[in-house]
Amino acid sequence: MLDAEQLMCVRQDALLIDLASAPGGDDCEDKGRCIRMTDQFWRIFVIGGVILTAVLALVTFFVTQPKDDLRTERVQVAAEPEMTSAGTTAGTVLREAVTVSRTQESFLAETTTGIITTMPDTDLNTADPAALMRVSGIGSVLAERIVGYRTAIGGFIRRSQLTEIEGIGEELAARIMEAFHIEGELPPEVPAVTAPPQTAEPADETTEAPAPGCYELNHVTREELLTIPGIDEEKADAILSLREELGGFLSINELWIIESLSGDYIVHELTDYLYVENDTAR
């Protein structure tokens, strides 16, 4: 029994025979060729359309395959194969929640580990400059100076030794010891009490002002600053705060930073009472 395609070919052949045998058969033969060529064209067109459709389907399949695989994997991990679409959605949400929980646990573990491993050294005899710079008023210069002095004396044994470092006064030393400790610290030395020498005060003479240059700017105390003419409590506190911020003065000219001190006062009066050892401006 003939299929549809074979039956169509038989009909076309019969039509061509009839056209060839009819009057004007040559014209009919040309028409037959045209019919056959048209038929071949449509066959090629249909076959080409089928091939193009198949190629597009394959391209679409390969492009979307990773997403489908990922979706399939999430569904398989989240729920059983027999679960309904609602169950699949619930399984996916559960899997994502577990992933978030594990991420949070990992973050907390890393954060905790980071805190433990980055705890600053609080032993004054082993702390590095970075740890010392955590104290307000200690810059990189003063931190290196502390480490250098510590190495020179073989380690601190008393907190009072801090004040022997240029740029550190009692207030800054106390602030340092609030953040650090000295292992096996010795008690402070008790100075020997000696009777002051008896000197006869000259009659009818007033107490003279402090001699010029008697206070080193990096060691002067607040009380000593208040003895200088023109220095009140506000200016004394400003000088000490700037000294802590700079980690020590390199030149007396750095006092120009303080707005309450005029340049004329610093140059013509304050230099008579204050100086900086190894002043870089000299």
C-alpha positions, 0 to 999 in steps of 0.5 A: 500500500502506498503512503501519502508521499508515494501517492503524490509522486504517482499523481504528479507523474500521471499529470505530466504524462497527460500534459505531454500527450495533450495538444501543445505537449511541449508547453505542457512539458515545460509546465511540468518541469516548473511544477517539479522544480516548484515541488523540489523547492518546497521540499528543500524549504521544508527540510531546511526549516526542520533542520533549522528548528532542530539546531535552534532547539539544541542551542536552547537546550545547551544554553539553559542546561546549567540552570536546569541542572542547578534547579534539579540539584537544589530540588534533589537536595531539598526534597524527595523526588516524589514531592509536589511543587509546594514541597519542592519550594519548601525544600529549597527554602530549607536548604537556603536557610541551612546554607545561611546558618552555616555561613553565619557560623563560619563568619562567627568562627573566623571573627572569634579566631581573628579577635583571639589572634589579634589581641594586643600585647599588654606587657610593657617589656614585650609590646611592639610600637604598634601596640604602644601607639594604641595609647592616646598621646603616643605617636610612632616617634615616641613609641620607637623611643620607648622601645629603644629605651627599654632595650637600652636598660634591659627592660622596665622594672618600675613604672617610674622609668617611663618618665625618664624617656624624653616626651613622657610626663607623669600624666602620660606615664599613668595613661600608659600603665592603665593599658600595660603592665610590667611583669614582676614590677618592683615597688617605687623607690622611696627617696631618702629624706635629707634635711634641706641645707640651711642657707641664709636668705639675703635681706631685703631681696625678692625671689627672682623669676626662674632663670632663662632656659631652666625648663626643658619643654619635653619634661616640664610639668604643669605646675612648672608651666604655671610659674612662667609669666603669661602662662595660665591653666588653659595655656599650660594644658594646651602645651601639654596636650600638644606635646602628647599629640606630637609625641614630644617637641623637636623645636620650641617653634612648634608652640606656634600651633597653639592659637592662644600663644602669639608669635611675639610672646613665644619668641621674646618671652617664652624662650627665656623660660623654655627650651628643647634639647637638641632643638632642630630649629637652632 
